């Protein structure tokens, strides 16, 4: 699985710029410099598989005596009346410990070993991450394996997490930016699990039996994707894992498919009152699936539109030139299981919201109808592709990416194929993607703030759906 990828890095240009006055007695702008591309070779990826059905990847790295492991378990949404169950289960698995390793003893041992065992995830996956020195690998693997197989879900930890989650719900309307994002996704994914949110009722409905059922449903070796990197060989890691997971047998596991969404594109206006002087707004529509053949062109399009930090159109026009926003930009989301969401966003003064919003709409329309210039396209390709080099600066990051791709059912060579697409991309492909996937006349708008401070009533734009933020 060795592949060679070429990157032309801005860093090389900067180094050359510093050296240039010494060599030629004259300083050159980095954009005028000529420098050779940096060649990066992807390391060898070794497949590993076990008789109980667990399989995954190993990338050896013997520079330092450290081993990094992730084991990902595909999971699924709980019923809508118990949203939050997965988060609670993940936290209690780690913080509740096992009979052999109750939480205090577990934490003390890991601290003594300068190791970590963490459990995290979302609704669709739960991951166990392990990091330790090679000399402690046997001990840490034994702890992690016991935690994976035998969590005890003590009632006091269940209630501790329940109390914390209820407090989060009580405070969830404290931050306007979080409100904007949450309510926007509820509007986009109305009726879909991606739009579900925790409530007091859903958290109070979760029982300890629900948590043990979660573990029983998903924590099986044939439902596990393994990723290993570091100072260990294939034979070593297979021997060690077979030892700590002896007797951990395969079992029937059913993971439902994420429901498809029917992408509705229709202009609609939504507002929530909050007693603040700012207005937080999000506007957009459905995005695309991760397997969409235009995904790379869309990435470049959005990089120019609002995703490229201070160089992007929305940031330049809304924040830099007009001074209307504290923060602004855009994201064109992809999703491996259904459709992602596109949105532009801004945080501005209430009396400036309509100007900022209009500029964002104009930039989206300009991208759809005109597209970027050849110069903007070239700079975006260089900047975006150069930034991808950081995906190759860590073996653990690379192996985790492989685990994620396998979980999503996507080709494992996707990053390498993407680099080939960017290298051969044309301006017309980006313009075509913008014309096809941007719909500025059919967007969902959500604004949170105090309408009394707004420079224009929202009703001037259309019928307004008022969202009550009270619990």
LUMFIDREN-123759 format. One line per field, with one value per residue (C-alpha): residue number from 1; x, y, z. Coordinates in steps of 0.25 Angstrom, whole numbers. Layout:
<pts>
k: NUM, ... .
u: X, ... .
v: Y, ... .
w: Z, ... .
</pts>
This chain:
<pts>
k: 1, 2, 3, 4, 5, 6, 7, 8, 9, 10, 11, 12, 13, 14, 15, 16, 17, 18, 19, 20, 21, 22, 23, 24, 25, 26, 27, 28, 29, 30, 31, 32, 33, 34, 35, 36, 37, 38, 39, 40, 41, 42, 43, 44, 45, 46, 47, 48, 49, 50, 51, 52, 53, 54, 55, 56, 57, 58, 59, 60, 61, 62, 63, 64, 65, 66, 67, 68, 69, 70, 71, 72, 73, 74, 75, 76, 77, 78, 79, 80, 81, 82, 83, 84, 85, 86, 87, 88, 89, 90, 91, 92, 93, 94, 95, 96, 97, 98, 99, 100, 101, 102, 103, 104, 105, 106, 107, 108, 109, 110, 111, 112, 113, 114, 115, 116, 117, 118, 119, 120, 121, 122, 123, 124, 125, 126, 127, 128, 129, 130, 131, 132, 133, 134, 135, 136, 137, 138, 139, 140, 141, 142, 143, 144, 145, 146, 147, 148, 149, 150, 151, 152, 153, 154, 155, 156, 157, 158, 159, 160, 161, 162, 163, 164, 165, 166, 167, 168, 169, 170, 171, 172, 173, 174, 175, 176, 177, 178, 179, 180, 181, 182, 183, 184, 185, 186, 187, 188, 189, 190, 191, 192, 193, 194, 195, 196, 197, 198, 199, 200, 201, 202, 203, 204, 205, 206, 207, 208, 209, 210, 211, 212, 213, 214, 215, 216, 217, 218, 219, 220, 221, 222, 223, 224, 225, 226, 227, 228, 229, 230, 231, 232, 233, 234, 235, 236, 237, 238, 239, 240, 241, 242, 243, 244, 245, 246, 247, 248, 249, 250, 251, 252, 253, 254, 255, 256, 257, 258, 259, 260, 261, 262, 263, 264, 265, 266, 267, 268, 269, 270, 271, 272, 273, 274, 275, 276, 277, 278, 279, 280, 281, 282, 283, 284, 285, 286, 287, 288, 289, 290, 291, 292, 293, 294, 295, 296, 297, 298, 299, 300, 301, 302, 303, 304, 305, 306, 307, 308, 309, 310, 311, 312, 313, 314, 315, 316, 317, 318, 319, 320, 321, 322, 323, 324, 325, 326, 327, 328, 329, 330, 331, 332, 333, 334, 335, 336, 337, 338, 339, 340, 341, 342, 343, 344, 345, 346, 347, 348, 349, 350, 351, 352, 353, 354, 355, 356, 357, 358, 359, 360, 361, 362, 363, 364, 365, 366, 367, 368, 369, 370, 371, 372, 373, 374, 375, 376, 377, 378, 379, 380, 381, 382, 383, 384, 385, 386, 387, 388, 389, 390, 391, 392, 393, 394, 395, 396, 397, 398, 399, 400, 401, 402, 403, 404, 405, 406, 407, 408, 409, 410, 411, 412, 413, 414, 415, 416, 417, 418, 419, 420, 421, 422, 423, 424, 425, 426, 427, 428, 429, 430, 431, 432, 433, 434, 435, 436, 437, 438, 439, 440, 441, 442, 443, 444, 445, 446, 447, 448, 449, 450, 451, 452, 453, 454, 455, 456, 457, 458, 459, 460, 461, 462, 463, 464, 465, 466, 467, 468, 469, 470, 471 .
u: 0, 12, 8, 17, 10, 17, 14, 20, 20, 20, 30, 40, 37, 39, 52, 57, 52, 61, 73, 71, 77, 90, 91, 87, 88, 73, 60, 50, 35, 32, 22, 33, 43, 45, 47, 46, 34, 36, 33, 26, 25, 13, 18, 15, 2, 1, -13, -16, -27, -31, -39, -50, -53, -46, -37, -30, -17, -3, 8, 21, 29, 42, 47, 42, 38, 23, 11, -3, -15, -30, -41, -54, -68, -79, -91, -105, -114, -123, -138, -141, -147, -133, -124, -111, -110, -98, -90, -94, -89, -76, -73, -77, -69, -57, -60, -67, -56, -57, -58, -43, -40, -50, -48, -39, -29, -30, -26, -15, -9, -9, -3, 8, 11, 9, -1, -15, -28, -39, -53, -60, -69, -83, -96, -90, -77, -70, -54, -45, -31, -19, -5, 7, 22, 25, 31, 17, 9, 6, 0, -7, -14, -18, -25, -31, -36, -43, -50, -55, -60, -65, -69, -78, -86, -86, -99, -91, -84, -97, -103, -91, -91, -107, -105, -94, -102, -115, -106, -101, -116, -119, -107, -109, -115, -104, -95, -102, -92, -96, -110, -109, -102, -111, -124, -119, -116, -130, -136, -128, -129, -144, -149, -136, -127, -116, -125, -128, -124, -123, -134, -137, -147, -137, -126, -135, -141, -127, -125, -113, -120, -120, -105, -102, -110, -102, -90, -96, -101, -88, -75, -71, -58, -65, -71, -57, -47, -33, -22, -8, 4, 17, 29, 23, 23, 12, 15, 17, 4, -4, 2, -1, -15, -19, -14, -22, -34, -34, -48, -54, -63, -71, -85, -97, -97, -107, -104, -116, -113, -114, -127, -126, -130, -139, -131, -142, -137, -147, -145, -149, -146, -145, -142, -140, -139, -128, -125, -111, -106, -101, -107, -102, -107, -105, -111, -110, -115, -112, -98, -93, -89, -75, -75, -79, -70, -70, -65, -51, -56, -66, -55, -47, -59, -63, -48, -49, -63, -62, -53, -40, -38, -35, -33, -47, -58, -67, -57, -50, -63, -71, -60, -48, -54, -67, -63, -77, -74, -66, -65, -70, -68, -74, -74, -78, -81, -80, -85, -81, -95, -105, -104, -96, -100, -94, -95, -89, -89, -86, -86, -89, -96, -111, -112, -102, -108, -116, -103, -95, -105, -107, -92, -91, -103, -96, -83, -90, -98, -85, -78, -90, -91, -77, -67, -53, -42, -31, -22, -31, -33, -18, -15, -26, -21, -7, -11, -21, -12, 0, -9, -11, 4, 0, -8, 5, 13, 8, 7, -4, -12, -10, -15, -27, -30, -30, -39, -49, -49, -52, -63, -69, -68, -60, -47, -35, -27, -36, -26, -16, -27, -31, -17, -17, -31, -26, -13, -21, -33, -37, -44, -56, -58, -59, -68, -77, -78, -82, -93, -98, -97, -100, -114, -114, -129, -133, -126, -130, -127, -126, -123, -122, -122, -131, -140, -142, -127, -128, -127, -138, -149, -148, -162, -157, -150, -162, -170, -163, -163, -160, -153, -155, -142, -148, -148 .
v: 0, 9, 22, 34, 48, 61, 73, 87, 94, 108, 106, 103, 116, 124, 117, 120, 135, 136, 130, 138, 152, 144, 137, 148, 160, 163, 159, 152, 150, 136, 135, 138, 127, 114, 101, 86, 79, 71, 56, 49, 34, 27, 16, 2, -2, -16, -23, -31, -41, -50, -63, -56, -46, -34, -28, -15, -9, -7, 3, 1, 12, 9, 23, 24, 13, 16, 9, 15, 7, 10, 0, 5, -1, 3, 6, 13, 23, 20, 22, 37, 37, 33, 42, 43, 28, 26, 38, 33, 19, 23, 32, 21, 10, 18, 25, 13, 3, -12, -21, -23, -9, 1, 15, 20, 8, 9, 24, 22, 11, 18, 30, 22, 16, 29, 23, 26, 18, 26, 23, 33, 34, 39, 32, 24, 19, 17, 16, 12, 18, 13, 19, 15, 12, -1, -7, -5, -11, -24, -18, -6, -16, -25, -13, -8, -22, -24, -10, -14, -27, -25, -11, -11, 2, 6, 13, 25, 28, 26, 37, 46, 46, 48, 60, 66, 64, 70, 82, 83, 83, 94, 103, 99, 113, 120, 121, 127, 121, 107, 111, 115, 102, 93, 99, 100, 85, 82, 90, 84, 70, 71, 57, 51, 45, 55, 66, 59, 66, 62, 67, 66, 55, 47, 47, 44, 32, 25, 13, 5, -7, 2, 4, -11, -14, -4, -11, -25, -20, -15, -19, -31, -35, -37, -22, -17, -9, -9, 2, 0, 9, 10, 1, -12, -23, -31, -44, -36, -29, -42, -50, -39, -37, -51, -53, -42, -45, -60, -65, -52, -59, -53, -51, -46, -31, -23, -9, -2, 7, 22, 27, 34, 49, 55, 68, 79, 92, 103, 117, 118, 128, 124, 133, 130, 141, 143, 156, 159, 171, 162, 154, 140, 134, 122, 120, 109, 95, 81, 77, 64, 50, 47, 38, 49, 50, 65, 65, 70, 81, 85, 86, 95, 103, 105, 108, 120, 124, 123, 112, 117, 126, 141, 138, 134, 143, 143, 146, 157, 164, 162, 163, 170, 180, 184, 181, 175, 161, 156, 143, 138, 127, 115, 100, 90, 77, 63, 51, 36, 31, 41, 56, 66, 81, 94, 106, 120, 127, 141, 147, 162, 173, 173, 186, 181, 167, 169, 176, 164, 154, 161, 160, 146, 143, 151, 144, 130, 135, 141, 127, 120, 129, 134, 125, 128, 134, 126, 132, 129, 115, 113, 119, 111, 98, 101, 105, 93, 83, 88, 87, 72, 69, 70, 57, 50, 55, 45, 30, 29, 39, 31, 18, 25, 30, 16, 11, 23, 20, 5, 9, 18, 7, 16, 12, 12, 19, 31, 41, 37, 38, 51, 57, 52, 59, 72, 71, 69, 78, 90, 103, 99, 87, 96, 106, 95, 89, 103, 104, 90, 90, 104, 109, 123, 125, 113, 114, 111, 124, 123, 136, 136, 150, 161, 166, 179, 182, 178, 188, 181, 172, 158, 159, 167, 155, 145, 138, 135, 123, 127, 116, 116, 113, 111, 96 .
w: 0, -2, -10, -13, -12, -16, -8, -11, 2, 6, 17, 6, -1, 12, 15, 1, 3, 16, 9, -4, 1, 5, -8, -18, -10, -13, -6, -14, -11, -8, -19, -29, -24, -31, -22, -24, -19, -6, -7, 4, 4, 11, 20, 18, 24, 29, 30, 43, 46, 57, 58, 66, 55, 59, 48, 44, 41, 47, 43, 49, 55, 63, 65, 79, 88, 89, 84, 80, 78, 75, 74, 68, 70, 60, 68, 65, 70, 83, 82, 81, 95, 100, 92, 100, 104, 95, 101, 115, 112, 107, 119, 129, 122, 125, 138, 144, 141, 143, 155, 154, 151, 158, 154, 165, 164, 149, 148, 158, 150, 137, 143, 149, 136, 128, 120, 115, 112, 107, 102, 93, 81, 76, 72, 61, 67, 80, 81, 91, 90, 97, 98, 105, 105, 99, 112, 118, 107, 113, 126, 119, 108, 120, 126, 113, 110, 123, 122, 108, 112, 126, 130, 142, 140, 155, 159, 165, 152, 144, 153, 153, 137, 137, 147, 138, 125, 131, 135, 121, 116, 127, 121, 106, 103, 109, 97, 85, 75, 80, 79, 65, 61, 69, 63, 49, 49, 55, 43, 33, 38, 43, 46, 44, 55, 51, 56, 70, 83, 97, 106, 121, 118, 109, 120, 131, 123, 122, 132, 135, 128, 115, 117, 119, 107, 99, 102, 100, 86, 80, 88, 80, 73, 60, 61, 64, 55, 60, 57, 63, 61, 68, 73, 70, 60, 54, 61, 74, 74, 69, 80, 91, 86, 85, 99, 106, 97, 99, 100, 94, 84, 72, 73, 64, 63, 55, 51, 44, 32, 35, 29, 15, 15, 4, 1, 1, -4, 0, 6, 20, 31, 46, 58, 73, 83, 93, 101, 94, 86, 75, 64, 61, 48, 39, 25, 16, 11, 10, 6, -1, 2, 4, -8, -17, -29, -28, -14, -16, -26, -15, -5, -13, -16, -1, 2, -7, -2, 13, 18, 15, 27, 24, 9, 7, 0, 12, 22, 13, 10, 23, 33, 27, 17, 24, 38, 41, 48, 59, 52, 39, 28, 22, 22, 12, 20, 14, 21, 19, 22, 16, 13, 20, 22, 15, 23, 24, 37, 44, 57, 56, 63, 63, 56, 45, 43, 30, 23, 27, 23, 9, 7, 10, 0, -10, -9, -10, -22, -28, -26, -33, -45, -47, -39, -35, -44, -49, -39, -27, -32, -33, -19, -13, -19, -14, 0, 2, -3, 4, 17, 15, 18, 33, 30, 28, 40, 50, 48, 59, 51, 38, 44, 51, 37, 31, 43, 40, 25, 27, 37, 27, 16, 7, -1, 8, -3, -3, 2, -9, -19, -14, -16, -31, -33, -27, -36, -49, -45, -54, -51, -59, -50, -38, -45, -50, -35, -30, -40, -37, -22, -17, -16, -10, -14, -6, 7, 21, 30, 45, 53, 69, 76, 80, 68, 75, 72, 57, 46, 38, 43, 38, 33, 22, 16, 18, 27, 40, 48, 63, 71, 86, 93, 107, 112 .
</pts>
